[in-house]
Protein backbone atom coordinates (compact mmCIF):
# COMPACT_ATOMS: atom_id res chain seq x y z
CA UNK A 1 0.00 0.00 0.00
CA UNK A 2 1.32 3.44 -0.94
CA UNK A 3 2.38 5.60 2.01
CA UNK A 4 1.57 9.31 1.95
CA UNK A 5 3.39 11.86 4.10
CA UNK A 6 0.34 14.11 4.22
CA UNK A 7 -2.90 12.15 3.68
CA UNK A 8 -5.69 14.45 2.57
CA UNK A 9 -8.23 13.47 5.22
CA UNK A 10 -5.70 13.92 8.04
CA UNK A 11 -4.74 17.34 6.74
CA UNK A 12 -8.42 18.31 6.64
CA UNK A 13 -9.08 17.10 10.17
CA UNK A 14 -5.94 18.74 11.56
CA UNK A 15 -6.59 22.02 9.79
CA UNK A 16 -10.20 22.11 10.99
CA UNK A 17 -9.15 21.28 14.55
CA UNK A 18 -6.52 24.04 14.59
CA UNK A 19 -9.01 26.51 13.15
CA UNK A 20 -11.70 25.63 15.73
CA UNK A 21 -9.18 25.79 18.60
CA UNK A 22 -7.87 29.17 17.44
CA UNK A 23 -11.41 30.48 16.99
CA UNK A 24 -12.40 29.33 20.50
CA UNK A 25 -9.30 30.95 21.98
CA UNK A 26 -9.85 34.31 20.32
CA UNK A 27 -13.61 34.42 21.00
CA UNK A 28 -13.11 33.31 24.61
CA UNK A 29 -10.72 36.17 25.28
CA UNK A 30 -13.05 38.59 23.53
CA UNK A 31 -16.08 37.30 25.45
CA UNK A 32 -14.25 37.47 28.77
CA UNK A 33 -13.02 41.02 28.24
CA UNK A 34 -16.33 42.30 26.87
CA UNK A 35 -18.57 40.66 29.43
CA UNK A 36 -16.26 41.46 32.35
CA UNK A 37 -16.27 45.11 31.39
CA UNK A 38 -20.03 45.10 30.97
CA UNK A 39 -20.66 43.26 34.24
CA UNK A 40 -18.32 45.47 36.24
CA UNK A 41 -20.02 48.51 34.71
CA UNK A 42 -23.40 47.14 35.76
CA UNK A 43 -22.16 46.59 39.33
CA UNK A 44 -20.55 50.05 39.33
CA UNK A 45 -23.85 51.66 38.33
CA UNK A 46 -25.80 49.69 40.92
CA UNK A 47 -23.41 50.50 43.76
CA UNK A 48 -23.14 54.11 42.57
CA UNK A 49 -26.93 54.56 42.80
CA UNK A 50 -27.05 52.94 46.25
CA UNK A 51 -24.29 55.13 47.69
CA UNK A 52 -25.68 58.33 46.20
CA UNK A 53 -29.12 57.54 47.56
CA UNK A 54 -27.76 56.88 51.06
CA UNK A 55 -25.84 60.16 51.14
CA UNK A 56 -29.04 62.04 50.23
CA UNK A 57 -30.88 60.36 53.11
CA UNK A 58 -28.21 60.87 55.79
CA UNK A 59 -27.54 64.07 57.75
CA UNK A 60 -23.79 64.19 57.17
CA UNK A 61 -23.21 67.06 59.62
CA UNK A 62 -24.97 65.11 62.36
CA UNK A 63 -23.06 61.96 61.47
CA UNK A 64 -19.78 63.91 61.61
CA UNK A 65 -20.74 65.19 65.07
CA UNK A 66 -21.39 61.59 66.18
CA UNK A 67 -17.91 60.61 64.98
CA UNK A 68 -16.31 63.51 66.84
CA UNK A 69 -18.22 63.01 70.11
CA UNK A 70 -18.58 59.24 69.98
CA UNK A 71 -22.26 59.66 70.92
CA UNK A 72 -25.17 58.37 68.83
CA UNK A 73 -27.99 60.72 67.85
CA UNK A 74 -31.54 60.08 66.64
CA UNK A 75 -30.36 60.75 63.09
CA UNK A 76 -27.59 58.19 63.63
CA UNK A 77 -30.20 55.62 64.62
CA UNK A 78 -32.17 56.51 61.49
CA UNK A 79 -29.01 55.93 59.43
CA UNK A 80 -28.48 52.54 61.11
CA UNK A 81 -32.04 51.46 60.24
CA UNK A 82 -31.59 52.71 56.68
CA UNK A 83 -28.43 50.66 56.16
CA UNK A 84 -29.96 47.57 57.77
CA UNK A 85 -32.88 47.71 55.39
CA UNK A 86 -30.85 48.40 52.26
CA UNK A 87 -28.31 45.59 52.79
CA UNK A 88 -31.18 43.09 52.56
CA UNK A 89 -33.21 44.91 49.90
CA UNK A 90 -30.30 45.06 47.46
CA UNK A 91 -28.74 41.73 48.51
CA UNK A 92 -25.37 43.29 49.31
CA UNK A 93 -22.40 41.46 50.82
CA UNK A 94 -21.77 44.35 53.23
CA UNK A 95 -22.93 47.96 53.63
CA UNK A 96 -20.96 50.10 56.05
CA UNK A 97 -19.48 53.48 56.89
CA UNK A 98 -15.86 53.66 58.15
CA UNK A 99 -12.70 55.71 58.33
CA UNK A 100 -9.01 54.84 58.87
CA UNK A 101 -7.05 55.93 61.94
CA UNK A 102 -3.70 54.73 63.33
CA UNK A 103 -3.54 51.79 60.90
CA UNK A 104 -6.93 50.57 62.10
CA UNK A 105 -10.35 50.51 60.46
CA UNK A 106 -12.84 52.46 62.58
CA UNK A 107 -16.57 51.82 62.29
CA UNK A 108 -19.04 54.66 61.92
CA UNK A 109 -22.19 52.73 61.06
CA UNK A 110 -22.39 49.20 59.63
CA UNK A 111 -25.48 47.36 58.41
CA UNK A 112 -26.66 44.19 60.10
CA UNK A 113 -28.63 41.91 57.77
CA UNK A 114 -31.87 40.19 58.74
CA UNK A 115 -30.08 36.85 58.68
CA UNK A 116 -27.42 38.15 61.08
CA UNK A 117 -30.06 39.63 63.39
CA UNK A 118 -31.90 36.32 63.38
CA UNK A 119 -28.71 34.71 64.67
CA UNK A 120 -28.58 37.17 67.55
CA UNK A 121 -25.96 39.54 66.14
CA UNK A 122 -26.27 43.23 67.01
CA UNK A 123 -25.21 46.39 65.25
CA UNK A 124 -21.48 47.19 65.45
CA UNK A 125 -20.79 49.92 68.00
CA UNK A 126 -19.88 53.42 66.91
CA UNK A 127 -16.08 53.92 66.64
CA UNK A 128 -15.31 50.22 67.16
CA UNK A 129 -11.90 49.44 65.61
CA UNK A 130 -10.71 46.43 63.61
CA UNK A 131 -7.19 45.26 62.75
CA UNK A 132 -8.42 42.64 60.28
CA UNK A 133 -7.44 44.71 57.23
CA UNK A 134 -3.95 44.45 55.70
CA UNK A 135 -1.97 47.64 55.33
CA UNK A 136 -2.46 47.63 51.55
CA UNK A 137 -6.25 47.51 51.96
CA UNK A 138 -6.22 50.31 54.53
CA UNK A 139 -4.21 52.41 52.08
CA UNK A 140 -6.96 51.97 49.47
CA UNK A 141 -9.60 53.20 51.92
CA UNK A 142 -7.43 56.13 53.00
CA UNK A 143 -6.95 57.24 49.40
CA UNK A 144 -10.68 56.84 48.71
CA UNK A 145 -11.60 59.17 51.62
CA UNK A 146 -9.51 61.97 50.15
CA UNK A 147 -11.17 61.79 46.71
CA UNK A 148 -14.24 63.67 45.52
CA UNK A 149 -15.63 60.71 43.60
CA UNK A 150 -16.61 57.12 44.13
CA UNK A 151 -13.73 54.62 44.19
CA UNK A 152 -13.99 51.00 43.10
CA UNK A 153 -11.60 48.20 43.99
CA UNK A 154 -11.41 44.57 45.05
CA UNK A 155 -10.53 43.88 48.67
CA UNK A 156 -9.62 40.89 50.82
CA UNK A 157 -10.50 40.66 54.50
CA UNK A 158 -11.30 38.15 57.22
CA UNK A 159 -14.94 38.42 56.19
CA UNK A 160 -14.33 37.36 52.59
CA UNK A 161 -13.29 38.79 49.23
CA UNK A 162 -15.47 41.56 47.85
CA UNK A 163 -15.85 44.14 45.11
CA UNK A 164 -16.16 47.46 46.93
CA UNK A 165 -17.50 50.88 46.03
CA UNK A 166 -16.57 53.74 48.38
CA UNK A 167 -18.06 57.25 48.41
CA UNK A 168 -16.47 59.92 50.62
CA UNK A 169 -18.58 61.37 53.43
CA UNK A 170 -18.21 65.16 53.34
CA UNK A 171 -19.92 67.51 55.79
CA UNK A 172 -21.15 71.01 54.97
CA UNK A 173 -17.77 72.55 55.75
CA UNK A 174 -16.01 70.29 53.26
CA UNK A 175 -14.41 67.92 55.77
CA UNK A 176 -13.87 64.38 54.40
CA UNK A 177 -14.48 62.40 57.57
CA UNK A 178 -15.24 58.88 56.31
CA UNK A 179 -16.55 56.58 53.62
CA UNK A 180 -19.88 54.95 52.87
CA UNK A 181 -19.04 51.57 51.29
CA UNK A 182 -21.10 48.88 49.57
CA UNK A 183 -19.68 45.42 48.87
CA UNK A 184 -20.78 42.62 46.59
CA UNK A 185 -19.28 39.14 46.86
CA UNK A 186 -16.43 38.89 44.35
CA UNK A 187 -16.91 35.14 44.06
CA UNK A 188 -20.40 35.63 42.66
CA UNK A 189 -19.14 38.23 40.23
CA UNK A 190 -16.34 35.99 38.99
CA UNK A 191 -18.70 33.02 38.82
CA UNK A 192 -21.09 34.98 36.61
CA UNK A 193 -18.26 35.96 34.27
CA UNK A 194 -16.88 32.42 34.14
CA UNK A 195 -20.30 30.92 33.42
CA UNK A 196 -20.84 33.36 30.58
CA UNK A 197 -17.40 32.71 29.12
CA UNK A 198 -17.84 28.95 29.45
CA UNK A 199 -21.18 29.18 27.69
CA UNK A 200 -19.60 31.14 24.84
CA UNK A 201 -16.67 28.72 24.61
CA UNK A 202 -18.97 25.71 24.44
CA UNK A 203 -21.21 27.41 21.91
CA UNK A 204 -18.22 28.39 19.78
CA UNK A 205 -16.70 24.95 20.13
CA UNK A 206 -19.94 23.27 19.15
CA UNK A 207 -20.45 25.50 16.14
CA UNK A 208 -16.78 25.14 15.21
CA UNK A 209 -16.94 21.36 15.38
CA UNK A 210 -20.15 21.37 13.36
CA UNK A 211 -18.58 23.67 10.80
CA UNK A 212 -15.44 21.55 10.68
CA UNK A 213 -17.42 18.35 10.20
CA UNK A 214 -19.51 19.88 7.46
CA UNK A 215 -16.38 21.21 5.80
CA UNK A 216 -14.60 17.86 5.99
CA UNK A 217 -17.61 15.96 4.66
CA UNK A 218 -18.08 18.43 1.82
CA UNK A 219 -14.40 18.38 0.83
CA UNK A 220 -14.19 14.61 1.01
CA UNK A 221 -17.28 14.32 -1.16
CA UNK A 222 -16.67 17.09 -3.64
CA UNK A 223 -12.93 17.68 -3.67
CA UNK A 224 -11.08 14.53 -2.82
CA UNK A 225 -13.96 12.23 -3.73
CA UNK A 226 -14.12 8.56 -2.93
CA UNK A 227 -11.08 7.67 -5.00
CA UNK A 228 -8.24 8.01 -2.47
CA UNK A 229 -10.23 6.54 0.44
CA UNK A 230 -11.41 3.55 -1.59
CA UNK A 231 -8.00 2.89 -3.11
CA UNK A 232 -6.29 2.99 0.29
CA UNK A 233 -8.89 0.73 1.91
CA UNK A 234 -8.96 -1.75 -0.99
CA UNK A 235 -5.19 -2.20 -1.06
CA UNK A 236 -5.05 -2.59 2.74
CA UNK A 237 -7.71 -5.27 2.94
CA UNK A 238 -6.50 -7.06 -0.20
CA UNK A 239 -3.03 -7.42 1.34
CA UNK A 240 -4.53 -8.55 4.66
CA UNK A 241 -6.71 -11.20 3.03
CA UNK A 242 -3.73 -12.63 1.11
CA UNK A 243 -1.55 -12.63 4.24
CA UNK A 244 -2.51 -13.63 7.75
CA UNK A 245 -6.27 -13.50 7.19
CA UNK A 246 -6.65 -16.28 4.62
CA UNK A 247 -10.30 -16.95 5.49
CA UNK A 248 -12.35 -14.62 3.24
CA UNK A 249 -15.14 -14.50 5.81
CA UNK A 250 -12.90 -12.49 8.14
CA UNK A 251 -13.08 -9.30 6.07
CA UNK A 252 -16.02 -7.05 5.15
CA UNK A 253 -16.06 -3.72 3.39
CA UNK A 254 -19.00 -2.09 1.64
CA UNK A 255 -18.44 0.35 -1.20
CA UNK A 256 -20.74 2.40 -3.38
CA UNK A 257 -21.07 1.43 -6.99
CA UNK A 258 -18.72 3.46 -9.17
CA UNK A 259 -19.02 3.67 -12.97
CA UNK A 260 -16.11 5.77 -14.14
CA UNK A 261 -14.86 3.38 -16.83
CA UNK A 262 -11.30 3.78 -15.61
CA UNK A 263 -9.08 2.77 -12.68
CA UNK A 264 -11.79 3.80 -10.21
CA UNK A 265 -14.23 1.27 -11.64
CA UNK A 266 -11.60 -1.43 -11.36
CA UNK A 267 -11.02 -0.39 -7.77
CA UNK A 268 -14.72 -0.55 -6.93
CA UNK A 269 -14.91 -4.12 -8.27
CA UNK A 270 -12.03 -5.15 -6.01
CA UNK A 271 -13.75 -3.60 -3.00
CA UNK A 272 -17.07 -5.26 -3.87
CA UNK A 273 -15.36 -8.66 -3.79
CA UNK A 274 -14.28 -8.01 -0.20
CA UNK A 275 -17.59 -6.60 1.11
CA UNK A 276 -19.17 -9.81 2.39
CA UNK A 277 -15.94 -10.95 4.04
CA UNK A 278 -15.51 -7.65 5.85
CA UNK A 279 -19.07 -7.78 7.22
CA UNK A 280 -18.47 -11.11 8.94
CA UNK A 281 -15.14 -9.86 10.27
CA UNK A 282 -16.71 -6.80 11.87
CA UNK A 283 -19.50 -8.87 13.40
CA UNK A 284 -16.95 -11.20 15.00
CA UNK A 285 -15.02 -8.27 16.45
CA UNK A 286 -18.14 -6.69 17.92
CA UNK A 287 -19.23 -9.99 19.42
CA UNK A 288 -15.80 -10.52 20.96
CA UNK A 289 -15.79 -6.98 22.37
CA UNK A 290 -19.20 -7.50 23.96
CA UNK A 291 -18.00 -10.74 25.53
CA UNK A 292 -14.93 -9.06 26.99
CA UNK A 293 -16.98 -6.12 28.22
CA UNK A 294 -19.48 -8.39 29.96
CA UNK A 295 -16.65 -10.32 31.60
CA UNK A 296 -15.03 -7.10 32.81
CA UNK A 297 -18.30 -5.78 34.22
CA UNK A 298 -18.97 -9.07 35.98
CA UNK A 299 -15.48 -9.06 37.49
CA UNK A 300 -15.93 -5.46 38.65
CA UNK A 301 -19.28 -6.31 40.26
CA UNK A 302 -17.80 -9.32 42.04
CA UNK A 303 -14.96 -7.16 43.38
CA UNK A 304 -17.42 -4.54 44.62
CA UNK A 305 -19.54 -7.18 46.35
CA UNK A 306 -16.48 -8.63 48.05
CA UNK A 307 -15.68 -5.25 49.60
CA UNK A 308 -19.21 -4.48 50.83
CA UNK A 309 -21.31 -6.29 53.43
CA UNK A 310 -24.54 -7.42 51.76
CA UNK A 311 -26.79 -6.83 54.79
CA UNK A 312 -25.57 -3.50 56.18
CA UNK A 313 -23.79 -2.09 53.10
CA UNK A 314 -20.77 -1.07 55.19
CA UNK A 315 -17.27 -2.40 54.50
CA UNK A 316 -16.69 -6.14 54.67
CA UNK A 317 -13.94 -8.12 56.44
CA UNK A 318 -11.95 -8.03 53.18
CA UNK A 319 -12.38 -4.26 53.00
CA UNK A 320 -11.15 -3.90 56.59
CA UNK A 321 -8.08 -6.06 55.95
CA UNK A 322 -7.27 -3.89 52.93
CA UNK A 323 -7.83 -0.71 54.96
CA UNK A 324 -5.57 -2.05 57.72
CA UNK A 325 -2.76 -2.72 55.26
CA UNK A 326 -3.13 0.77 53.83
CA UNK A 327 -3.13 2.25 57.33
CA UNK A 328 0.04 0.36 58.26
CA UNK A 329 1.70 1.72 55.14
CA UNK A 330 0.60 5.29 55.91
CA UNK A 331 1.89 4.98 59.48
CA UNK A 332 5.24 3.66 58.23
CA UNK A 333 5.52 6.60 55.82
CA UNK A 334 4.50 9.08 58.58
CA UNK A 335 1.40 10.06 56.62
CA UNK A 336 -0.73 9.10 59.63
CA UNK A 337 0.50 9.67 63.18
CA UNK A 338 -2.65 9.13 65.18
CA UNK A 339 -5.79 7.02 64.86
CA UNK A 340 -7.99 4.80 66.95
CA UNK A 341 -10.05 1.67 66.52
CA UNK A 342 -13.47 1.14 68.07
CA UNK A 343 -14.58 -2.50 68.40
CA UNK A 344 -18.37 -2.89 68.61
CA UNK A 345 -20.06 -6.17 69.47
CA UNK A 346 -23.86 -6.64 69.40
CA UNK A 347 -25.44 -8.03 72.54
CA UNK A 348 -28.42 -10.41 72.52
CA UNK A 349 -28.23 -11.30 68.78
CA UNK A 350 -28.53 -15.03 69.46
CA UNK A 351 -31.56 -14.41 71.69
CA UNK A 352 -33.23 -12.38 68.95
CA UNK A 353 -32.50 -15.04 66.30
CA UNK A 354 -33.72 -17.90 68.51
CA UNK A 355 -36.81 -16.11 69.81
CA UNK A 356 -37.97 -14.03 66.84
CA UNK A 357 -36.30 -15.53 63.79
CA UNK A 358 -33.31 -14.67 61.67
CA UNK A 359 -35.27 -12.12 59.63
CA UNK A 360 -35.74 -9.99 62.74
CA UNK A 361 -32.16 -10.79 63.70
CA UNK A 362 -31.06 -9.18 60.43
CA UNK A 363 -33.20 -6.15 61.25
CA UNK A 364 -31.47 -6.00 64.65
CA UNK A 365 -28.02 -6.04 62.97
CA UNK A 366 -28.97 -3.44 60.33
CA UNK A 367 -30.59 -1.11 62.87
CA UNK A 368 -27.61 -1.19 65.21
CA UNK A 369 -25.26 -0.61 62.26
CA UNK A 370 -27.31 2.42 61.21
CA UNK A 371 -26.81 4.01 64.65
CA UNK A 372 -23.06 3.31 64.48
CA UNK A 373 -22.78 4.86 61.01
CA UNK A 374 -24.81 7.90 62.08
CA UNK A 375 -22.66 8.63 65.13
CA UNK A 376 -19.30 7.87 63.48
CA UNK A 377 -20.32 9.61 60.26
CA UNK A 378 -16.77 10.67 59.37
CA UNK A 379 -15.15 7.27 59.86
CA UNK A 380 -15.17 4.03 57.84
CA UNK A 381 -17.31 1.27 59.39
CA UNK A 382 -16.73 -2.43 58.71
CA UNK A 383 -18.70 -5.57 59.60
CA UNK A 384 -16.09 -8.25 60.28
CA UNK A 385 -18.40 -10.91 61.72
CA UNK A 386 -22.02 -11.74 62.34
CA UNK A 387 -22.31 -9.37 65.30
CA UNK A 388 -18.99 -7.53 65.20
CA UNK A 389 -18.23 -4.11 63.76
CA UNK A 390 -15.05 -2.05 63.57
CA UNK A 391 -14.71 1.73 63.23
CA UNK A 392 -11.38 3.30 62.25
CA UNK A 393 -11.25 6.69 64.00
CA UNK A 394 -9.24 9.37 62.22
CA UNK A 395 -9.21 13.15 61.86
CA UNK A 396 -12.19 14.86 63.56
CA UNK A 397 -13.72 11.60 64.79
CA UNK A 398 -10.42 10.71 66.43
CA UNK A 399 -10.21 14.13 68.08
CA UNK A 400 -13.77 13.70 69.41
CA UNK A 401 -13.42 9.97 70.08
CA UNK A 402 -14.35 10.05 73.75
CA UNK A 403 -17.43 12.20 73.13
CA UNK A 404 -18.51 9.94 70.26
CA UNK A 405 -18.03 6.75 72.33
CA UNK A 406 -20.05 8.31 75.14
CA UNK A 407 -22.72 9.41 72.66
CA UNK A 408 -22.90 5.87 71.23
CA UNK A 409 -23.15 4.27 74.68
CA UNK A 410 -25.94 6.66 75.63
CA UNK A 411 -27.84 6.06 72.40
CA UNK A 412 -27.66 2.27 72.71
CA UNK A 413 -28.59 2.48 76.40
CA UNK A 414 -31.71 4.42 75.41
CA UNK A 415 -32.76 1.96 72.70
CA UNK A 416 -32.08 -1.07 74.91
CA UNK A 417 -34.25 0.28 77.68
CA UNK A 418 -37.06 1.64 75.47
CA UNK A 419 -39.85 -0.83 76.25
CA UNK A 420 -42.06 0.75 73.59
CA UNK A 421 -39.83 -0.74 70.88
CA UNK A 422 -40.05 -4.23 69.43
CA UNK A 423 -37.47 -6.60 70.96
CA UNK A 424 -35.40 -6.57 67.77
CA UNK A 425 -35.37 -2.76 67.83
CA UNK A 426 -33.95 -2.54 71.37
CA UNK A 427 -30.35 -2.44 70.21
CA UNK A 428 -27.56 -3.15 72.70
CA UNK A 429 -23.80 -3.20 72.09
CA UNK A 430 -20.51 -3.40 73.95
CA UNK A 431 -17.84 -0.94 72.76
CA UNK A 432 -14.12 -1.03 73.24
CA UNK A 433 -11.70 1.61 71.93
CA UNK A 434 -7.92 1.65 71.62
CA UNK A 435 -5.59 4.41 70.42
CA UNK A 436 -2.52 3.94 68.24
CA UNK A 437 0.80 3.97 70.06
CA UNK A 438 3.99 4.76 68.21
CA UNK A 439 5.55 1.63 66.75
CA UNK A 440 2.34 -0.46 66.89
CA UNK A 441 0.70 -2.19 63.95
CA UNK A 442 -2.97 -1.81 63.13
CA UNK A 443 -3.49 -5.40 64.26
CA UNK A 444 -2.06 -4.60 67.69
CA UNK A 445 -4.42 -1.64 68.09
CA UNK A 446 -7.30 -3.86 66.95
CA UNK A 447 -6.47 -6.50 69.57
CA UNK A 448 -6.39 -3.93 72.35
CA UNK A 449 -9.71 -2.53 71.21
CA UNK A 450 -11.14 -6.06 71.10
CA UNK A 451 -9.89 -6.72 74.63
CA UNK A 452 -11.40 -3.45 75.84
CA UNK A 453 -14.72 -4.42 74.23
CA UNK A 454 -14.81 -7.78 76.01
CA UNK A 455 -14.01 -6.10 79.32
CA UNK A 456 -16.90 -3.72 78.69
CA UNK A 457 -19.18 -6.64 77.79
CA UNK A 458 -18.31 -8.45 81.05
CA UNK A 459 -18.93 -5.27 82.98
CA UNK A 460 -22.35 -4.91 81.35
CA UNK A 461 -23.22 -8.51 82.26
CA UNK A 462 -22.31 -7.94 85.91
CA UNK A 463 -24.32 -4.72 85.98
CA UNK A 464 -27.41 -6.49 84.64
CA UNK A 465 -26.96 -9.35 87.09
Residue pairs with C-beta under 8 A, 6 or more apart in sequence:
1 232
1 235
1 236
1 239
2 232
2 235
7 228
7 232
8 224
8 228
9 216
9 220
9 224
9 228
9 229
12 215
12 216
12 219
12 220
13 212
13 216
16 211
16 212
16 213
16 215
16 216
17 212
19 208
19 212
20 205
20 208
20 209
20 211
20 212
23 204
23 208
24 201
24 204
24 205
24 208
27 200
27 201
27 204
28 197
28 200
28 201
28 204
31 196
31 197
31 200
31 201
32 193
32 197
35 193
35 196
35 197
36 193
39 189
39 192
39 193
39 196
40 152
40 163
40 189
43 163
43 184
43 189
44 152
44 165
46 90
47 150
47 152
47 165
47 182
47 184
48 150
48 165
50 86
50 90
50 92
50 95
50 165
50 182
51 150
51 165
51 166
51 167
51 180
51 181
51 182
52 167
54 82
54 83
54 86
54 180
55 167
55 169
55 180
57 79
57 82
58 75
58 79
58 82
58 180
59 75
59 79
60 169
60 170
60 171
60 172
61 171
61 172
62 73
62 75
62 76
63 75
63 76
63 79
63 97
63 108
63 109
63 169
63 171
63 178
64 169
64 171
64 175
64 177
65 73
66 72
66 73
66 76
66 108
66 126
67 99
67 108
67 126
67 127
67 177
67 178
70 126
70 127
71 126
72 126
76 109
76 126
79 97
79 109
80 109
80 111
80 123
83 95
83 96
83 97
83 109
83 110
83 111
84 111
84 112
84 113
84 114
84 117
84 123
86 92
86 95
86 111
87 94
87 95
87 111
87 112
87 113
88 113
88 114
90 182
92 111
92 182
92 183
92 184
93 160
93 162
93 183
93 184
93 185
94 110
94 111
94 159
94 162
94 181
94 182
94 183
95 110
95 111
95 181
95 182
95 183
96 107
96 108
96 109
96 110
96 111
96 124
96 180
96 181
96 183
97 107
97 108
97 109
97 110
97 169
97 178
97 179
97 180
97 181
98 105
98 106
98 107
98 108
98 110
98 141
98 178
98 179
98 181
99 106
99 108
99 141
99 145
99 177
99 178
99 179
100 106
100 138
100 141
100 142
100 145
101 129
103 131
103 135
103 138
104 129
104 130
104 131
104 138
105 129
105 130
105 131
105 132
105 133
105 138
105 141
106 127
106 128
106 129
106 130
107 124
107 125
107 126
107 127
107 128
107 129
107 130
108 126
108 127
108 169
108 178
109 123
109 126
110 123
110 124
112 121
112 122
112 123
112 124
132 157
132 158
132 159
133 141
133 155
133 157
134 156
137 155
137 156
137 157
140 151
140 153
140 155
141 166
141 179
141 181
143 151
144 151
144 153
144 166
144 168
144 179
145 166
145 168
145 176
145 177
145 178
145 179
146 168
146 176
147 168
148 168
148 170
150 165
150 166
150 167
151 165
151 166
152 163
152 164
152 165
152 166
153 163
153 164
153 166
154 161
154 162
154 163
154 164
154 186
155 161
155 162
155 164
155 183
160 185
160 187
161 185
161 186
161 187
162 183
162 184
162 185
162 186
163 183
163 184
163 185
163 186
163 189
164 181
164 182
164 183
165 181
165 182
165 183
166 179
166 180
166 181
167 179
167 180
167 181
168 176
168 178
168 179
169 176
169 177
169 178
169 179
169 180
170 176
170 177
171 177
220 229
226 255
226 256
226 258
226 264
227 264
227 267
230 255
230 258
230 264
230 267
230 268
230 271
231 267
233 253
233 271
234 253
234 255
234 267
234 270
234 271
234 274
237 251
237 253
237 271
237 274
237 278
238 270
238 274
240 251
241 248
241 250
241 251
241 274
241 277
245 251
245 281
248 274
248 276
248 277
249 276
249 277
249 280
249 281
250 277
250 280
250 281
250 284
251 274
251 277
251 278
251 280
251 281
252 274
252 275
252 276
252 277
252 278
252 279
252 280
252 281
252 282
252 283
253 271
253 274
253 275
253 277
253 278
254 275
254 278
254 279
255 268
255 271
255 272
255 275
256 268
257 268
257 272
258 264
258 265
258 267
258 268
259 265
306 316
306 318
307 315
307 316
307 318
307 319
307 322
308 314
308 315
308 316
308 319
309 315
309 316
309 382
309 383
311 362
311 365
311 366
311 383
312 365
312 366
312 369
312 383
314 369
314 373
314 380
314 381
314 382
314 383
314 389
315 323
315 380
315 381
315 382
315 383
316 382
316 383
316 384
317 382
317 383
317 384
317 385
319 382
320 382
320 384
320 390
323 380
323 382
323 392
324 442
324 443
324 446
325 442
327 336
327 339
327 392
327 442
328 441
328 442
330 336
331 337
331 436
331 442
336 394
338 394
338 398
338 435
338 436
339 392
339 393
339 394
339 398
339 435
339 436
339 445
340 392
340 393
340 394
340 398
340 401
340 433
340 434
340 435
340 436
340 445
340 449
341 390
341 391
341 392
341 393
341 433
341 434
341 442
341 445
341 446
341 449
342 376
342 390
342 391
342 393
342 401
342 405
342 431
342 432
342 433
342 449
343 388
343 389
343 390
343 431
343 432
343 433
343 434
343 446
343 449
343 450
343 452
343 453
344 372
344 388
344 389
344 390
344 391
344 408
344 429
344 430
344 431
344 453
345 387
345 388
345 389
345 429
345 430
345 431
345 453
345 454
345 457
346 364
346 365
346 368
346 387
346 388
346 389
346 427
346 428
346 429
347 416
347 428
347 429
347 430
347 457
347 460
348 364
348 428
349 361
349 364
349 365
349 386
349 387
352 360
352 361
352 364
352 423
352 424
353 360
353 361
355 423
356 423
356 424
360 422
360 423
360 424
361 424
363 424
363 425
364 424
364 425
364 427
365 383
365 386
365 387
367 424
367 425
367 427
368 389
368 412
368 427
368 429
369 381
369 383
369 389
371 408
371 411
371 412
371 415
371 427
372 381
372 389
372 391
372 408
372 429
373 381
375 404
375 407
375 408
375 411
376 391
376 393
376 397
376 404
376 408
378 395
378 396
378 397
379 391
379 392
379 393
379 394
379 397
380 391
380 392
381 389
381 390
381 391
382 389
382 390
382 391
382 392
383 389
384 390
390 446
390 449
391 397
393 401
393 404
393 433
397 404
401 433
401 435
405 431
405 433
408 429
408 431
409 431
412 427
412 428
412 429
415 421
415 425
415 426
415 427
415 428
416 426
416 427
416 428
417 426
418 425
418 426
419 426
430 453
430 454
430 456
430 457
430 460
431 453
431 456
432 449
432 450
432 451
432 452
432 453
432 454
432 455
432 456
433 449
433 452
434 445
434 446
434 448
434 449
434 451
434 452
435 445
436 445
437 445
